Amino acid sequence: MDPMNLSPLYWLGPVGAISALGAAFAFSRGVMANSEGEGEMVEIAQAVRDGAMAYLTRQYKVVALVFVALVAVLFVLSTQGTQAWQTAIGVPVAGLFSGLCGWFGMKMATNASARTAFAAKQSLNDGLKVAFRAGAVMGLVVVGFALLDISAWFFLYTQGIVPLPEGDALVGMTTIMLSYGMGASTQALFARVGGGIYTKAADVGADLVGKVEAGIPEDDARNPATIADNVGDNVGDVAGMGADLYESYYGSILATMAIGAAAALAGAGSLGEGVGLKLAIAPLALAGFGVLASLIGVFVVKAEENASFNKLLKSLHMGVWAASAIIVVASWFLLQNVFAGTEISSGGVWGAIVTGLLGGLVIAWFTEYYTSYEHKPTQSIAEQAQTGPATVIIAGISVGMISTWIPIAVVVVGIMLAFYLAGGGDNFLLGLYGVGIAAVGMLSTLGITLATDAYGPIADNAGGNAEMSGQPSFVRDRTDMLDSLGNTTAATGKGFAIGSAALTALALLASYVITVKEYAVKSGVFGEEATSASVSIQNVVDHYNVTLLNPSVLSGVFIGVMLAFVFCAMTMNAVGRAAYAMMNECRRQFVLMREAFKAQGMTEEQINDPMQWPKKVQHEGKQYPDYASCVAISTTGAQKEMVMPSILAIVVPILVGLLLGVAGVLGMLVGGLTSGFAVAIYMANAGGAWDNAKKYIEKGHFGGKGSESHKAGVVGDTVGDPFKDTSGPALNILIKLIAIVSVVFAGVVVEHGDLVKQLLG
């Protein structure tokens, strides 16, 4: 194949990737230049760091085995002609880059916690700067590695260095590259589910046994689960969220490129390969611009000393808004340049990008409204705590449910606007391209939006370090302020993840139909003379009878809905089982610690007041609290429990395709997308609201710490933990993974689906 002529704007992608990785390195060096503090602060940080990296090493070993099996299957499929051989290389590479994001991001986060606490001892702004710059490392490595991967493959294919299948080279190239998303999605699901189980098992043990039963704060050194809890913040909220948004970012760019190529080259009104190449380059260039905008946004964030919560939040918002404003302006000139001299409406595509960007900001704002204790919904949950845990649970569920209407409305409006602004009225695929590039627009500032998210667990760990090392109260006050801010920004990060998941999944659904068309044409389904350009999407839909009156479609819809609920049940049960073991271990240690205190001559009155306990005690030659045993319980539980939900997400789409065909798969994708989207919002927002309602009580409202209201709030927070940090966020990945698995195995369904049906009668 002759090399394709690349627009100079293509280079925004690789330049953005290198800029992001270079800035991440510079920020990490800047963070590491800060002091980690006094002896005990360093010791605690090292324990958390060791636990986090040990867990991640074990998780990657399990995931590596899954990838070996996947690559073997993909290689076999390539020999059968139902998958391109390049997929067997691209999938593990995408998974490797996703894993590297988690590794570097978590290493930075665990190095930054004590440094944030010590910096907060100097000033609030110093603490914010260290935590936020450390969070920016996570955001920048995610966008950097994703853009590097996509840019490299795009260059290798377009310049003929890696050969492409015969036929429409551009469509074939983007379809093959889209399949690489399976690597990112698989890695993300394991990271999210495993990390979520780990962190919530530890959190439940620290809360219910430490706070409620023993009356010890969760971050107190006398709480056996406290190190495991701090490790969990990193493996769940840093590595897990990073892999989640890496997969969204990666998938949205690839899906939009694939749809753009198909829109230009499909049907009778073909726009030509040159236009297709421009449509494919546009999302890559936009993402490259987004990196530069995010870097500017990072430098905007700063705080005044003694700033209020609202001022801190406004400071973080200013960074995101500045980056978003740059994208709005820059994308206009970018698209004017890319589509000059073509039939594509640059203004329409720009409108789709702005729609996605504004949609993300609106979802983030309303997520903040429903989860921050500065607003009425969360305050109302705290008020209900005065009558016990039951009313807290009822109030939290209702807040989570009502909070779904805005994101769903925003996504509906966003889809319709993006579709028609991009030209969907005249060219159906061009309209879908608009929806895809709206998702890219929503995630274009991921470098800074993920920084505001990853900042949260760093600030949380800093607070834990300050508590455990006995820092002055003003240090804990500052870290508490940063931590509360982190809870809100984490919730808005989840809002971005959920919103982008919906738009990306729709683009992937369209990409599935395009992929089916390519394999159906190769297999002669539409006749020997048919070509990719001569077969339209409508031809595919008609051939496979994709209508609501087809029982296969309706059955697929029900299976998709079922998959979302079964997946949530499995992950919630996994947290419950791991938390059960953690709670029993904490109780066992408290019994032994009380025996040791009695043997050392402490009175019953002193033993009954846990705040008079020493931080460490020896019993029968062993030191307690024994943090290592709690870390081991969380690690073992997460490794064991994360496998089945992840395998379910990979196996079900393949079985549905073989048993119900293309129509059944499309039904399953629709059911999984719609139900998964709504349930993910409900669970994430309910969990966030419960968490902040507890914190609102701890600030002195409705009785304050230690009151009956506080105990009820802790129960609500405990229920909300797996909602917001395990099951809810993992659903974002589930709805994209089932779509990308369907794309990868589309050839198998087209080639062998009818044979399986015949064998089953």
C-alpha positions in Angstrom: 0.0 0.0 0.0 1.2 3.5 -0.9 1.8 5.8 2.1 -1.2 8.1 2.9 -0.6 11.9 3.0 -0.9 12.9 6.6 -2.1 16.4 7.5 0.4 18.4 9.6 -2.3 18.5 12.3 -1.8 14.8 12.8 1.4 15.7 14.7 -0.7 17.4 17.4 -1.4 13.8 18.7 2.2 12.6 19.2 3.4 16.1 20.3 0.6 16.1 22.9 1.6 12.6 24.1 5.2 13.6 24.5 4.3 16.9 26.2 2.0 15.1 28.6 4.6 12.5 29.6 7.3 15.1 29.9 5.1 17.3 32.1 4.2 14.3 34.2 7.9 13.6 34.8 8.5 17.2 35.7 5.6 17.3 38.1 6.7 14.1 39.7 10.2 15.5 40.3 8.7 18.7 41.7 6.5 16.7 44.2 9.4 14.4 45.2 11.5 17.5 46.0 9.2 18.2 48.9 10.1 16.8 52.3 8.2 13.6 53.4 8.2 14.9 57.0 9.2 13.5 60.3 10.1 9.9 61.2 6.6 8.5 61.9 5.1 10.2 58.9 7.8 8.6 56.6 7.2 5.2 58.3 3.4 5.3 57.8 3.8 6.4 54.2 6.3 3.6 53.5 3.8 1.0 54.9 1.1 2.3 52.6 3.4 2.4 49.6 4.7 -1.2 50.2 1.1 -2.5 50.6 -0.1 -0.7 47.5 2.7 -1.8 45.2 2.6 -5.4 46.5 -1.1 -5.5 45.7 -0.7 -4.0 42.2 2.1 -6.5 41.5 -0.2 -9.4 42.4 -3.1 -8.0 40.4 -0.9 -7.6 37.3 0.2 -11.2 37.5 -3.4 -12.4 37.4 -4.3 -10.0 34.6 -1.2 -11.1 32.7 -2.6 -14.7 32.6 -5.9 -13.4 31.3 -4.1 -11.5 28.5 -2.1 -14.6 27.6 -5.4 -16.5 27.1 -6.9 -13.6 25.1 -3.9 -13.3 22.8 -4.0 -17.1 22.2 -7.7 -16.9 21.3 -7.1 -13.9 19.0 -4.2 -15.6 17.3 -6.4 -18.7 16.6 -9.1 -16.4 15.2 -6.6 -14.7 12.9 -5.7 -18.1 11.4 -9.4 -18.7 10.7 -9.8 -15.3 9.0 -12.3 -14.0 11.6 -9.9 -11.5 13.2 -6.9 -9.5 12.0 -3.5 -10.8 13.2 -2.6 -7.2 14.3 -5.3 -7.4 17.0 -3.3 -10.1 18.8 -0.5 -7.5 19.2 -2.5 -4.3 19.7 -4.7 -5.7 22.5 -1.9 -6.6 24.9 0.0 -3.4 24.1 -3.1 -1.3 25.0 -3.4 -3.3 28.2 0.3 -2.8 29.0 0.0 1.0 28.6 -3.1 1.0 30.8 -1.2 -1.0 33.4 1.7 1.5 33.3 -0.7 4.3 33.9 -1.9 2.6 37.1 1.7 1.8 38.2 3.1 5.3 37.7 0.0 7.0 39.0 -0.1 5.0 42.2 3.6 5.2 42.8 3.2 9.0 42.6 0.2 9.0 44.9 1.8 6.9 47.6 4.9 9.1 47.5 2.8 12.3 47.8 0.6 11.5 50.8 3.1 12.3 53.6 4.5 15.1 51.5 1.1 16.7 51.3 0.6 16.3 55.0 3.9 17.9 55.8 3.3 20.7 53.2 -0.1 21.4 54.8 1.8 22.0 58.0 3.4 24.9 56.3 0.3 26.3 54.5 -3.0 25.2 53.0 -1.8 26.3 49.5 1.4 24.2 49.8 -0.7 21.2 50.7 -3.0 21.7 47.8 -0.2 22.3 45.4 1.6 19.0 46.3 -1.6 16.9 46.2 -2.9 18.5 43.0 0.5 18.2 41.1 0.7 14.6 42.2 -2.8 14.0 40.9 -1.8 15.7 37.6 0.8 13.0 37.1 -1.9 10.5 36.9 -4.0 12.6 34.5 -1.1 13.3 32.3 0.3 9.7 32.0 -3.2 8.5 31.1 -3.6 11.0 28.2 0.1 10.6 27.3 0.2 6.9 26.9 -3.2 6.7 25.2 -2.2 9.3 22.6 1.2 7.7 22.1 -0.3 4.3 21.5 -2.9 5.6 19.0 -0.5 8.0 17.2 2.1 5.3 16.8 -0.3 2.7 15.3 -1.9 5.3 13.0 1.5 6.3 11.6 2.6 2.7 11.1 -0.5 1.9 9.2 -0.9 5.0 7.1 2.8 4.9 6.0 2.6 1.3 5.0 5.1 0.1 7.6 2.5 -2.4 8.9 0.4 -4.0 6.1 -3.3 -3.6 5.9 -6.1 -5.9 4.6 -7.2 -5.5 0.9 -10.2 -3.3 0.2 -10.9 0.0 1.9 -7.5 0.4 3.7 -8.6 3.3 5.9 -11.8 1.6 7.1 -9.9 -1.6 7.7 -7.2 0.2 9.6 -9.5 2.0 11.9 -11.6 -1.1 12.5 -8.5 -3.1 13.5 -7.3 -0.3 15.8 -10.7 -0.1 17.4 -10.3 -3.8 18.5 -7.3 -2.8 20.5 -9.7 -1.1 23.0 -10.4 -4.6 24.3 -6.9 -4.5 26.0 -7.6 -1.2 27.7 -11.1 -2.3 28.8 -10.0 -5.6 30.2 -7.2 -4.1 32.2 -9.6 -1.3 33.4 -12.2 -3.8 34.6 -9.8 -5.8 36.6 -8.3 -2.6 38.1 -11.7 -1.2 39.0 -13.3 -4.3 40.3 -10.1 -5.6 42.2 -9.3 -2.1 43.5 -12.9 -1.5 44.5 -13.2 -4.7 46.4 -9.8 -4.1 48.2 -10.6 -0.6 49.3 -14.1 -1.2 50.4 -13.3 -4.3 52.4 -10.8 -2.3 54.3 -13.0 0.8 54.6 -15.9 -1.3 56.0 -13.7 -2.9 58.6 -12.2 0.4 59.6 -15.6 2.1 59.9 -17.9 -0.5 61.4 -15.5 -2.2 63.8 -13.1 0.7 64.4 -15.5 3.7 64.5 -18.9 2.2 65.6 -17.9 -0.7 67.8 -14.6 0.4 69.3 -15.0 4.2 69.1 -11.7 4.7 67.3 -11.4 7.0 64.2 -10.7 5.1 61.0 -7.4 6.9 60.5 -6.2 6.3 64.1 -3.0 4.3 64.4 -4.8 2.0 66.9 -7.2 0.8 64.2 -5.9 -2.4 62.7 -7.5 -1.7 59.3 -6.2 1.8 58.9 -3.1 0.9 56.7 -5.2 -1.4 54.5 -7.8 1.5 54.2 -5.1 3.9 53.1 -3.7 1.4 50.6 -7.2 0.8 49.3 -7.7 4.5 48.6 -4.8 4.2 46.2 -5.5 0.9 44.4 -9.2 1.8 44.0 -9.4 5.5 43.5 -6.1 6.2 41.8 -5.1 3.1 39.8 -8.8 2.0 39.3 -10.1 5.4 38.2 -7.0 6.0 36.0 -7.6 2.7 34.2 -11.3 3.5 33.9 -10.8 6.9 32.2 -7.8 5.7 30.2 -10.2 3.2 28.6 -12.9 5.8 28.0 -10.4 8.2 26.5 -8.8 5.6 24.3 -12.1 4.0 23.2 -13.7 7.3 22.4 -10.9 8.4 20.1 -10.7 5.0 18.3 -14.5 4.7 17.9 -14.7 8.2 16.4 -11.9 7.5 14.0 -13.6 4.3 12.8 -16.9 5.9 12.3 -15.3 8.9 10.5 -13.5 6.6 8.0 -16.8 4.6 7.4 -18.8 7.8 7.0 -16.5 9.1 4.3 -16.2 5.8 2.4 -19.5 4.0 2.8 -22.6 4.1 0.5 -23.2 5.7 -2.9 -22.2 9.3 -1.8 -18.6 8.4 -0.9 -16.6 11.5 0.1 -13.3 9.8 -0.7 -10.3 8.5 1.3 -8.8 12.0 1.7 -11.9 13.2 3.6 -11.9 10.0 5.6 -8.3 10.6 6.6 -9.2 14.1 7.8 -12.2 12.8 9.8 -9.9 10.2 11.4 -7.2 12.7 12.3 -9.6 15.3 13.8 -10.2 13.5 17.2 -6.5 12.7 17.5 -5.6 16.4 16.9 -8.3 17.5 19.3 -7.0 15.2 22.0 -3.5 16.6 21.4 -4.8 20.1 21.9 -6.5 19.0 25.0 -3.2 18.0 26.6 -1.8 21.5 26.1 -5.1 23.1 27.5 -4.9 20.8 30.5 -1.3 21.8 31.3 -2.4 25.5 31.3 -5.3 24.6 33.6 -3.1 22.8 36.1 -1.1 26.0 36.6 -4.3 28.0 37.2 -5.1 26.0 40.3 -3.9 27.7 43.6 -5.5 28.6 47.0 -5.3 31.4 49.4 -4.4 30.7 53.0 -7.4 30.0 55.3 -9.6 29.7 52.1 -13.1 28.4 52.6 -14.3 25.1 51.1 -16.1 27.1 48.3 -13.0 29.0 47.5 -10.9 25.8 47.2 -13.6 24.2 45.0 -13.7 27.4 42.9 -9.9 27.2 42.5 -10.1 23.6 41.1 -13.1 24.6 38.9 -11.1 27.5 37.5 -8.5 25.1 36.2 -11.1 22.9 34.5 -13.0 25.9 33.1 -9.8 27.5 31.8 -8.8 24.3 30.0 -12.4 23.9 28.6 -12.4 27.5 27.3 -9.1 26.9 25.5 -10.5 23.8 23.8 -13.7 25.7 22.7 -11.6 28.4 21.0 -8.8 26.2 19.7 -11.1 23.5 18.3 -12.8 26.1 16.1 -9.6 27.0 14.4 -8.4 23.4 14.3 -11.6 22.2 12.5 -11.5 25.1 10.1 -8.1 24.0 9.1 -8.8 20.2 9.0 -12.0 20.4 6.9 -11.0 23.3 4.6 -12.1 22.5 1.0 -14.2 19.5 2.0 -18.0 18.9 2.2 -17.8 18.5 6.0 -19.3 21.3 8.0 -16.5 22.4 10.4 -19.0 24.5 12.3 -21.3 21.6 12.8 -18.5 19.3 14.1 -17.3 22.1 16.3 -20.9 22.4 17.7 -20.8 18.6 18.5 -17.5 19.0 20.4 -18.8 22.0 22.4 -21.9 20.0 23.1 -19.9 17.1 24.6 -17.6 19.5 26.6 -20.6 21.4 28.0 -22.4 18.2 28.7 -19.5 16.9 30.8 -19.4 20.2 32.8 -23.2 20.1 33.4 -23.0 16.5 34.5 -20.1 17.3 36.8 -21.9 20.3 38.3 -25.0 18.4 39.1 -23.0 15.4 40.4 -21.4 17.9 42.8 -24.8 19.3 43.7 -26.2 15.9 44.7 -23.1 14.7 46.5 -21.5 17.7 48.2 -22.5 18.6 51.8 -22.6 22.2 50.8 -26.0 21.5 49.1 -29.4 20.4 50.3 -29.6 16.8 49.1 -26.7 15.6 51.2 -27.6 17.8 54.1 -31.1 16.2 54.1 -29.5 12.7 54.4 -27.5 13.9 57.4 -30.7 15.3 59.0 -32.4 11.9 58.6 -29.6 10.4 60.6 -31.3 11.7 63.7 -33.8 8.9 63.5 -31.4 6.1 62.8 -29.6 4.2 60.0 -32.9 3.1 58.3 -33.9 6.6 57.4 -30.3 7.4 56.3 -30.5 4.4 53.8 -33.9 5.5 52.5 -32.8 9.1 52.0 -29.6 8.1 50.3 -31.3 5.7 47.9 -33.8 8.4 47.0 -31.1 11.0 46.4 -29.2 8.6 44.2 -32.3 7.7 42.2 -33.4 11.3 41.6 -29.9 12.3 40.7 -30.1 10.2 37.5 -32.5 12.5 35.6 -30.0 15.3 34.8 -27.2 13.2 33.4 -29.7 11.1 31.4 -31.3 14.3 30.1 -27.9 15.8 29.3 -26.9 12.7 27.4 -30.1 12.6 25.4 -29.9 16.3 24.5 -26.2 15.9 23.7 -26.7 12.9 21.4 -29.4 14.6 19.5 -27.6 17.9 19.1 -24.3 16.3 18.2 -25.9 14.0 15.7 -27.7 16.7 13.8 -25.1 19.4 14.1 -22.5 17.1 12.5 -24.8 16.4 9.6 -26.7 13.3 10.7 -29.8 14.5 8.8 -28.0 14.0 5.5 -25.5 11.3 6.3 -26.4 8.9 9.2 -22.8 7.9 9.8 -21.6 11.5 9.9 -24.2 12.1 12.6 -22.8 9.2 14.6 -19.3 10.7 14.0 -20.7 13.8 15.7 -21.7 11.8 18.8 -18.3 10.1 18.9 -16.4 13.4 18.7 -18.7 14.8 21.4 -17.3 12.1 23.7 -13.8 13.1 22.7 -14.7 16.7 23.4 -16.0 15.7 26.9 -12.8 13.9 27.6 -10.4 16.3 25.8 -9.5 18.0 29.1 -8.9 14.7 30.8 -5.4 15.7 31.8 -6.8 18.1 34.4 -10.2 16.5 35.2 -8.4 13.3 36.2 -5.9 15.4 38.2 -8.8 16.8 40.2 -10.0 13.2 40.8 -6.7 11.6 41.7 -6.0 14.5 44.0 -8.8 13.3 46.3 -7.3 10.0 47.6 -3.9 11.7 47.9 -5.5 14.3 50.2 -7.4 11.5 52.1 -4.2 9.6 52.7 -2.5 12.9 53.8 -5.2 13.3 56.4 -4.7 9.7 57.6 -1.0 10.2 57.8 -1.5 13.4 59.9 -3.9 11.6 62.2 -1.7 8.5 62.7 1.5 10.5 63.2 -0.2 12.8 65.8 0.3 16.1 63.9 -1.1 19.3 65.5 -4.9 19.8 65.1 -4.5 22.7 62.5 -2.7 20.2 60.2 -5.6 17.8 60.4 -8.0 20.7 59.8 -6.2 21.6 56.6 -6.0 18.0 55.4 -9.7 17.5 56.2 -10.5 20.6 54.1 -8.5 19.1 51.2 -10.0 15.7 51.8 -13.6 17.0 51.7 -12.8 18.9 48.5 -11.4 15.6 47.2 -14.6 13.7 47.9 -16.5 16.3 45.8 -14.0 16.3 42.9 -13.9 12.5 42.9 -17.7 12.5 42.5 -17.4 14.9 39.6 -14.7 12.7 38.1 -17.1 9.8 38.2 -19.7 12.1 36.5 -17.3 12.6 33.6 -16.6 8.9 33.5 -20.2 8.0 33.4 -21.2 10.6 30.8 -18.4 9.8 28.5 -19.2 6.1 28.9 -22.7 6.6 27.5 -21.5 8.6 24.5 -18.5 6.3 23.9 -20.7 3.2 24.2 -23.1 4.6 21.5 -20.2 5.2 19.2 -19.0 1.6 19.9 -22.4 0.3 19.2 -22.3 2.0 15.8 -18.8 0.6 15.3 -20.1 -2.9 15.9 -22.5 -2.6 13.0 -19.7 -1.2 10.8 -17.5 -4.2 11.8 -20.3 -6.7 11.1 -20.7 -5.1 7.7 -17.0 -5.5 6.9 -17.0 -9.2 7.8 -20.4 -9.8 6.1 -19.1 -8.3 2.9 -15.9 -10.5 3.0 -18.0 -13.6 3.7 -20.2 -13.0 0.7 -23.4 -12.4 2.8 -24.5 -9.6 0.4 -23.3 -11.4 -2.8 -19.9 -11.9 -4.4 -20.0 -8.5 -6.2 -20.8 -6.5 -3.0 -18.1 -4.1 -1.7 -17.9 -2.2 1.6 -18.8 1.0 -0.2 -21.9 -0.5 -1.9 -23.4 -1.9 1.3 -25.0 0.6 3.7 -25.7 0.4 7.4 -29.4 0.1 6.6 -28.6 -3.0 4.4 -27.0 -4.6 7.4 -29.8 -3.7 9.8 -32.4 -5.1 7.3 -30.4 -8.3 6.6 -30.1 -9.2 10.3 -33.7 -8.1 11.0 -32.7 -5.6 13.7 -36.2 -4.5 14.8 -37.9 -4.5 18.2 -40.4 -7.1 16.8 -37.5 -9.6 16.4 -37.6 -11.8 19.6 -33.8 -12.1 19.3 -33.4 -8.3 19.8 -35.8 -8.1 22.7 -34.2 -11.1 24.3 -30.8 -9.4 23.9 -32.2 -6.3 25.6 -33.3 -8.3 28.6 -29.9 -10.1 28.8 -28.1 -6.7 28.7 -30.2 -5.4 31.6 -29.7 -8.6 33.5 -26.0 -8.4 32.9 -25.8 -5.0 34.6 -27.7 -6.1 37.7 -25.9 -9.5 38.0 -22.6 -7.8 37.7 -23.5 -5.3 40.5 -24.7 -8.2 42.7 -21.5 -10.1 42.2 -19.3 -7.1 43.0 -21.4 -6.1 46.0 -21.3 -9.6 47.4 -17.5 -9.7 46.8 -17.1 -6.6 49.0 -19.4 -8.1 51.6 -17.4 -11.4 51.8 -14.1 -9.6 52.0 -15.4 -7.1 54.5 -16.8 -9.9 56.7 -13.2 -11.4 57.0 -11.8 -7.9 57.6 -14.3 -7.2 60.4 -13.6 -10.5 62.1 -9.8 -9.8 62.0 -10.3 -6.4 63.5 -12.4 -7.8 66.3 -9.9 -10.5 67.0 -7.1 -8.0 67.3 -9.1 -5.7 69.6 -9.6 -8.7 72.0 -5.9 -9.5 72.0 -5.0 -5.8 72.4 -7.3 -5.4 75.5 -5.7 -8.5 77.0 -2.3 -7.0 76.5 -3.4 -3.7 78.0 -4.8 -5.5 81.1 -1.5 -7.5 81.5 0.4 -4.2 81.4 -1.6 -2.8 84.3 -4.2 -0.6 82.6 -7.4 -0.2 84.5 -10.8 -1.2 83.2 -11.7 2.4 82.9 -8.6 3.1 80.8 -9.2 0.1 78.6 -12.8 1.1 78.0 -11.6 4.5 76.7 -9.8 3.6 73.4 -8.3 7.1 73.2 -6.1 6.2 76.2 -4.7 3.1 74.5 -1.0 3.3 73.4 -0.4 3.2 69.7 1.4 -0.1 69.9 1.4 -3.1 72.2 3.2 -6.5 72.4 1.1 -9.6 73.0 2.7 -13.1 73.1 5.7 -11.8 71.2 3.7 -10.1 68.4 3.1 -6.4 67.9 -0.5 -5.1 67.6 -2.2 -3.6 65.7 -1.0 -6.0 63.1 -1.6 -4.0 59.9 0.0 -6.6 57.7 -2.7 -9.2 58.3 -5.5 -6.7 57.4 -3.6 -5.8 54.2 -3.3 -9.5 53.4 -7.0 -10.1 53.8 -7.9 -7.2 51.5 -5.3 -8.3 48.9 -6.4 -12.0 48.9 -10.1 -11.1 48.8 -9.7 -8.7 45.9 -7.6 -11.2 43.9 -10.0 -14.0 44.4 -13.2 -12.0 43.9 -12.3 -9.9 40.9 -12.0 -12.8 38.4 -15.7 -14.0 38.0 -17.3 -10.6 37.3 -14.6 -9.8 34.8 -14.9 -13.1 33.0 -18.7 -12.6 32.9 -18.3 -9.4 31.0 -16.1 -11.1 28.4 -18.0 -14.4 27.9 -21.6 -13.2 27.8 -21.3 -11.1 24.6 -19.7 -14.0 22.8 -22.4 -16.4 23.9 -25.2 -14.0 23.0 -23.7 -13.5 19.6 -23.4 -17.2 18.9 -26.9 -18.0 20.2 -28.9 -14.9 19.2 -26.8 -13.6 16.3 -26.1 -10.0 15.4 -29.6 -8.9 16.3 -29.3 -10.3 19.8 -25.9 -8.6 20.3 -27.3 -5.2 19.4 -30.2 -5.8 21.8 -27.8 -6.8 24.5 -25.7 -3.6 23.9 -28.8 -1.4 24.1 -30.0 -3.1 27.3 -26.6 -3.0 28.9 -26.0 0.6 27.9 -29.3 2.1 29.1 -29.6 0.1 32.4 -25.9 0.3 33.2 -25.7 4.0 32.6 -28.7 4.7 34.9 -27.6 2.3 37.6 -24.0 3.6 37.6 -25.2 7.2 38.2 -27.6 6.1 40.9 -25.0 4.1 42.8 -22.1 6.6 42.4 -24.2 9.5 43.5 -26.0 7.7 46.4 -22.6 6.5 47.7 -21.0 10.0 47.4 -24.0 11.6 49.2 -23.9 9.0 52.1 -20.1 9.6 52.5 -20.5 13.4 52.6 -23.5 13.3 54.9 -21.4 11.5 57.4 -18.7 14.1 57.0 -21.3 16.9 57.4 -22.3 15.3 60.8 -18.6 15.1 61.8 -18.3 18.8 61.2 -20.6 19.3 64.3 -24.1 19.1 62.8 -26.9 17.0 64.3 -24.8 15.9 67.3 -21.3 15.7 65.7 -18.7 12.9 66.1 -19.6 10.0 68.5 -23.4 10.9 68.5 -26.1 8.4 67.5 -26.6 10.5 64.4 -22.9 10.0 63.6 -23.2 6.2 64.0 -26.2 6.2 61.7 -24.2 8.2 59.2 -21.3 5.8 59.4 -23.7 2.9 58.5 -25.0 4.9 55.5 -21.4 5.6 54.4 -20.6 1.9 54.8 -23.5 0.9 52.5 -22.5 3.6 50.1 -18.8 2.5 49.9 -19.3 -0.4 47.4 -22.0 1.7 45.7 -19.6 4.5 44.8 -16.2 2.9 44.6 -16.9 -0.7 43.4 -20.1 -1.6 41.6 -21.1 1.9 40.3 -17.8 2.9 38.6 -17.2 -0.6 37.3 -20.5 -0.4 35.4 -18.9 2.3 33.2 -16.3 -0.2 32.1 -18.8 -3.0 31.8 -21.0 -1.2 29.2 -17.9 -0.4 27.1 -16.2 -3.8 27.5 -19.3 -5.7 26.3 -19.4 -3.4 23.3 -15.7 -3.8 22.4 -15.8 -7.6 23.0 -18.7 -7.7 20.6 -16.6 -5.7 18.0 -13.6 -8.1 18.4 -15.7 -11.2 18.0 -18.0 -9.8 15.3 -16.3 -12.0 12.7 -16.9 -15.1 14.7 -20.6 -14.3 15.0 -20.9 -13.5 11.3 -19.0 -16.7 10.2 -20.3 -19.2 12.8 -23.5 -17.9 14.3 -25.8 -19.6 11.8 -23.9 -22.9 12.3 -24.4 -22.8 16.1 -28.2 -22.1 15.6 -28.5 -25.0 13.2 -26.7 -27.3 15.7 -29.1 -26.2 18.4 -32.1 -26.7 16.1 
